[in-house]
Amino acid sequence: MGLLGEGITEVIAITKDNAAPMGIIAKSNLSPKMILFKGSKTAKNIIEYGWVTANFVSDCYLYPQYAFSDVAADDLVDISVGGIMMQRLLSADAWMAFRTVVLHETEETYYIDLLLVTSEYVREESHPINRGFNSVIDATVHATRYVHNKDSRLRDLIEYHLSVVAKCGGPREREAGKLLYEICGL
Protein backbone atom coordinates (compact mmCIF):
# COMPACT_ATOMS: atom_id res chain seq x y z
CA MET A 1 0.00 0.00 0.00
CA GLY A 2 3.07 2.23 -0.34
CA LEU A 3 2.80 4.75 2.47
CA LEU A 4 1.04 2.34 4.84
CA GLY A 5 2.81 -0.58 6.42
CA GLU A 6 1.16 -3.41 8.31
CA GLY A 7 -0.04 -2.31 11.75
CA ILE A 8 -1.57 0.98 12.85
CA THR A 9 -0.16 4.09 11.21
CA GLU A 10 -0.89 7.48 12.79
CA VAL A 11 -1.84 10.19 10.30
CA ILE A 12 -3.66 13.49 10.28
CA ALA A 13 -7.04 12.63 8.79
CA ILE A 14 -8.63 15.43 6.79
CA THR A 15 -12.35 15.50 6.14
CA LYS A 16 -14.40 18.50 4.99
CA ASP A 17 -12.87 21.51 6.83
CA ASN A 18 -11.64 19.23 9.62
CA ALA A 19 -8.37 17.70 10.79
CA ALA A 20 -7.81 15.03 13.44
CA PRO A 21 -5.07 12.56 14.33
CA MET A 22 -6.26 9.10 13.41
CA GLY A 23 -4.90 5.57 13.28
CA ILE A 24 -5.21 3.62 10.04
CA ILE A 25 -5.28 -0.15 10.54
CA ALA A 26 -3.47 -2.05 7.77
CA LYS A 27 -3.30 -5.83 7.49
CA SER A 28 -1.73 -7.89 4.75
CA ASN A 29 -3.97 -8.42 1.70
CA LEU A 30 -6.85 -6.34 3.14
CA SER A 31 -7.90 -2.78 2.45
CA PRO A 32 -7.03 -0.38 5.28
CA LYS A 33 -9.60 0.48 7.95
CA MET A 34 -10.44 3.18 10.52
CA ILE A 35 -12.48 3.06 13.69
CA LEU A 36 -14.37 6.31 14.28
CA PHE A 37 -16.15 7.39 17.43
CA LYS A 38 -19.69 8.59 16.86
CA GLY A 39 -20.23 12.22 17.71
CA SER A 40 -16.86 13.33 16.35
CA LYS A 41 -16.69 15.79 13.47
CA THR A 42 -14.49 13.31 11.61
CA ALA A 43 -17.14 10.57 11.83
CA LYS A 44 -19.93 12.97 10.84
CA ASN A 45 -17.99 14.16 7.78
CA ILE A 46 -16.95 10.69 6.63
CA ILE A 47 -20.54 9.48 6.85
CA GLU A 48 -21.85 12.59 5.07
CA TYR A 49 -19.20 13.04 2.35
CA GLY A 50 -17.73 9.55 1.90
CA TRP A 51 -14.04 10.51 1.72
CA VAL A 52 -10.96 11.12 3.86
CA THR A 53 -7.35 12.00 3.14
CA ALA A 54 -4.58 10.52 5.26
CA ASN A 55 -1.81 13.08 5.69
CA PHE A 56 1.71 12.07 6.66
CA VAL A 57 3.52 14.89 8.46
CA SER A 58 6.97 15.36 9.93
CA ASP A 59 5.80 18.07 12.36
CA CYS A 60 4.75 16.27 15.55
CA TYR A 61 3.16 19.46 16.94
CA LEU A 62 0.25 18.97 14.51
CA TYR A 63 -0.95 15.85 16.35
CA PRO A 64 -1.91 17.54 19.63
CA GLN A 65 -2.84 20.77 17.83
CA TYR A 66 -5.46 19.09 15.65
CA ALA A 67 -6.58 16.69 18.38
CA PHE A 68 -7.72 19.63 20.49
CA SER A 69 -8.43 22.53 18.14
CA ASP A 70 -10.02 23.20 14.78
CA VAL A 71 -7.96 23.36 11.62
CA ALA A 72 -7.52 26.80 10.04
CA ALA A 73 -8.82 27.14 6.49
CA ASP A 74 -5.32 28.31 5.42
CA ASP A 75 -3.89 24.94 6.56
CA LEU A 76 -5.96 23.05 3.96
CA VAL A 77 -5.63 22.65 0.20
CA ASP A 78 -8.62 21.79 -2.00
CA ILE A 79 -7.90 18.95 -4.43
CA SER A 80 -9.95 17.21 -7.09
CA VAL A 81 -9.61 13.45 -6.67
CA GLY A 82 -11.49 11.06 -8.92
CA GLY A 83 -14.07 13.74 -9.68
CA ILE A 84 -14.62 14.57 -6.00
CA MET A 85 -13.47 17.73 -4.26
CA MET A 86 -11.44 16.73 -1.23
CA GLN A 87 -8.93 18.48 0.98
CA ARG A 88 -5.44 17.68 2.18
CA LEU A 89 -3.15 19.30 4.70
CA LEU A 90 -0.94 22.02 3.23
CA SER A 91 2.02 20.88 5.34
CA ALA A 92 1.71 17.17 4.43
CA ASP A 93 4.87 15.40 3.33
CA ALA A 94 2.67 12.84 1.57
CA TRP A 95 -1.03 12.03 1.45
CA MET A 96 -3.46 9.33 0.42
CA ALA A 97 -7.07 9.94 -0.67
CA PHE A 98 -9.72 7.35 0.13
CA ARG A 99 -13.40 6.77 -0.55
CA THR A 100 -15.02 5.41 2.59
CA VAL A 101 -17.57 2.68 3.26
CA VAL A 102 -19.13 1.84 6.63
CA LEU A 103 -18.56 -1.88 7.20
CA HIS A 104 -19.97 -2.14 10.70
CA GLU A 105 -21.59 0.12 13.26
CA THR A 106 -21.90 -0.21 17.03
CA GLU A 107 -23.60 2.06 19.52
CA GLU A 108 -20.36 4.05 19.89
CA THR A 109 -18.32 3.49 16.71
CA TYR A 110 -18.18 3.10 12.95
CA TYR A 111 -15.79 0.59 11.38
CA ILE A 112 -14.75 2.15 8.06
CA ASP A 113 -13.24 0.54 4.96
CA LEU A 114 -10.79 2.79 3.09
CA LEU A 115 -10.70 2.46 -0.69
CA LEU A 116 -7.59 4.09 -2.15
CA VAL A 117 -8.19 6.59 -4.94
CA THR A 118 -4.72 8.13 -5.21
CA SER A 119 -1.63 9.11 -3.23
CA GLU A 120 1.13 11.66 -3.62
CA TYR A 121 4.53 12.40 -2.15
CA VAL A 122 4.67 16.17 -1.72
CA ARG A 123 8.20 16.35 -0.33
CA GLU A 124 10.95 13.98 -1.33
CA GLU A 125 13.37 14.70 1.53
CA SER A 126 13.25 12.41 4.52
CA HIS A 127 12.86 13.64 8.08
CA PRO A 128 14.54 11.69 10.86
CA ILE A 129 12.11 10.66 13.58
CA ASN A 130 13.44 10.81 17.14
CA ARG A 131 11.96 9.02 20.16
CA GLY A 132 10.36 12.29 21.25
CA PHE A 133 8.24 12.38 18.08
CA ASN A 134 6.77 8.96 18.78
CA SER A 135 6.16 9.85 22.42
CA VAL A 136 4.26 12.99 21.37
CA ILE A 137 1.92 10.77 19.36
CA ASP A 138 1.47 8.32 22.25
CA ALA A 139 0.89 11.13 24.75
CA THR A 140 -1.65 12.71 22.38
CA VAL A 141 -3.60 9.45 22.08
CA HIS A 142 -3.74 9.13 25.87
CA ALA A 143 -4.59 12.83 26.28
CA THR A 144 -7.66 12.56 24.03
CA ARG A 145 -9.08 10.10 26.55
CA TYR A 146 -7.65 11.75 29.68
CA VAL A 147 -9.35 15.12 29.12
CA HIS A 148 -12.72 13.33 29.25
CA ASN A 149 -12.24 10.96 32.19
CA LYS A 150 -9.17 12.15 34.19
CA ASP A 151 -8.09 8.52 34.68
CA SER A 152 -4.90 8.51 36.79
CA ARG A 153 -3.43 5.61 34.73
CA LEU A 154 -3.70 7.75 31.60
CA ARG A 155 -2.12 10.69 33.43
CA ASP A 156 0.82 8.43 34.38
CA LEU A 157 1.22 7.33 30.75
CA ILE A 158 1.08 10.93 29.52
CA GLU A 159 3.69 12.00 32.06
CA TYR A 160 5.93 9.08 31.10
CA HIS A 161 5.75 9.93 27.39
CA LEU A 162 6.30 13.62 28.04
CA SER A 163 9.42 12.75 30.06
CA VAL A 164 10.70 10.90 26.96
CA VAL A 165 9.86 14.01 24.89
CA ALA A 166 11.89 16.17 27.29
CA LYS A 167 14.91 13.82 27.12
CA CYS A 168 14.83 12.65 23.51
CA GLY A 169 12.91 15.25 21.53
CA GLY A 170 14.05 18.29 19.63
CA PRO A 171 12.62 21.80 19.96
CA ARG A 172 9.38 21.06 18.07
CA GLU A 173 8.72 17.92 20.12
CA ARG A 174 9.26 19.90 23.34
CA GLU A 175 6.80 22.55 22.08
CA ALA A 176 4.24 19.80 21.45
CA GLY A 177 4.93 18.42 24.94
CA LYS A 178 4.32 21.84 26.47
CA LEU A 179 1.01 22.08 24.58
CA LEU A 180 -0.04 18.68 25.93
CA TYR A 181 0.89 19.69 29.50
CA GLU A 182 -1.36 22.73 29.13
CA ILE A 183 -4.24 20.83 27.54
CA CYS A 184 -4.17 18.15 30.23
CA GLY A 185 -3.67 20.60 33.10
CA LEU A 186 -0.53 18.82 34.31
Secondary structure, 3 states (H helix, E strand, C coil): CCCCCCEEEEEEEEECCEEEEEEEEECCCCCCEEEEECCCHHHHHHHHHCEEEEEECCCCCHHHHHHHCCCCHHHEEEEEECCEEEEEECCCCEEEEEEEEEEEECCCEEEEEEEEEEEEECCCCCCCCCHHHHHHHHHHHHHHHHHHHCCHHHHHHHHHHHHHHHHHCCHHHHHHHHHHHHHHCC
